[in-house]
Amino acid sequence: MKPGRWLPWLRATTVVLAASSILVLASALGAGACASSNEPDPDAGFTDAALVDAEVDAAPDRLLPDAFIPPDAAPPTSLEMLAPASASIPRGAKVALTITLDRPALAGGALVTLSSSEAATVSVPATVTVPAGSRTVGVDATGVAPGGPVDISASFGAATRMASISVTPALASLTPTLAVRIGSTDNLIVTLDGPAPAGGLTLTTTSTMPTVVGIPAQVTIPAGLSSGGIPVSGLTLGGPVTVRVTLGPTMMTAMVTVNDPVDRLVISEVFYDAAGGDDGLEWIELYNGGATTVDLGAAVWQVRSSNSTAAYSALNATLGAGTIAPGACVVIGGPGGPGGGASYFQVQNFNPDLPNSGAAADAIALFQGTTLMDAVIYGALNDRMIGDETGTPGTLDVGDAAEGKSIQRLGARTWRTDATPGPGNCAPL
């Protein structure tokens, strides 16, 4: 009997059986019962089973709806994809692989078998199950040691899919601290636990205060090298600032300070504009940023000012004998100025007074003999072309301080106005 034809056959058989029963009944009644010429032929209206089967072959859907025709057997679920096809990760990092079936997993899920061609370099779990009703599942491959590429296999049924994974070196060390001068660039040194692969190895870097410490967003260690420099730029005074260097799951930090160190005897603070009159109130603070003691008696040291021309001739005050130790500061001027309690190295009422600045810049300088050692130019534009320690007309160091404020040095080239003057209260510069 032909597949899918059981119901038409049953109907045809029933018809044949019914016809046979009628013929038997007619025989039992005898020939006389059917003697009339008006009686129908006993076989009339009945169809042979073979003819019914032929009709079914010609138009099977006429007798049976589609829902009753058994479908063809479906092929088994198969493994379609393992992605990504390739990846590179640092030692200790993980890469997420996605396993995809060609159709949702049946009840109980689909058990996929995994393997690594070099488990000592890249490890994967032995199996993972795609949940029932789902086509995908994720699994992690872990970088154990630098090397590769390593073949990762995923198998289900008769299908196997492959991925290739390489493991690069990891971070080993980073310079822990760094001091960089404002306006300059220095390097943090980062070290890997092995040479960078072909194409180099890219690190991600960030600064917690990018306006103070500037660094590139990424730095690449060239292929074959195990260390490299991360350029760090000092933008403004400050710190310590945290710099983070990241490679895969590993992050290391360094603390960077931006400074403007002073390495000699300099002017460190000036109070030149007291409220009301200035007599007996003005003062100048000197700071020794060098490594040795300065002997003021070994040469003629003077503080001079300029308030009308490029020459420092408005004031010429000679310092007395004495010494200034490394990291120490001294104050000369009127003892009645703000910031009481200071120990004055030399009490002096400047005559003329220190210039208060105005429409043009003014300056105060420190001389050793005839050599200009340091200067601060303050106020407005330096259109008088007043020179500084470079021997050329200097740029403006700081604006004009209002009454009762001072100008204070923060570093070799950095000044600010200070609302709370503090003669003799000098921090290391």
Secondary structure, DSSP 8 states (H G I E B T S, - for coil): --TT-HHHHHHHHHHHHHHHHHHHHHHHH-GGGG-STTS--TTTT---HHHHHHHHHH-GGGTS-GGGS---------EEEEE-SEEEEETT-EEEEEEEESS-B-TT-EEEEEEETTTTTEE--SEEEE-BT-SEEEEEEEE-SSEEEEEEEEEETTEEEEEEEEEE--EEEE--EEEEEBT-EEEEEEEESS---TT-EEEEEEES-TTTEE--SEEEE-TT-SEEEEEEEE-SSEEEEEEEEEETTEEEEEEEEEE----SEEEEEEE---SS--TTT-EEEEEE-SSS-EEGGGS-EEEEEESSSSSS-SEEEE--S-EE-TT-EEEEE-TTSSSTT--EEEE---SS------SS-EEEEEEETTEEEEEEEESS--TT--B-TTSSB----B----TT-EEEEEETTEEEEESS--TT-----
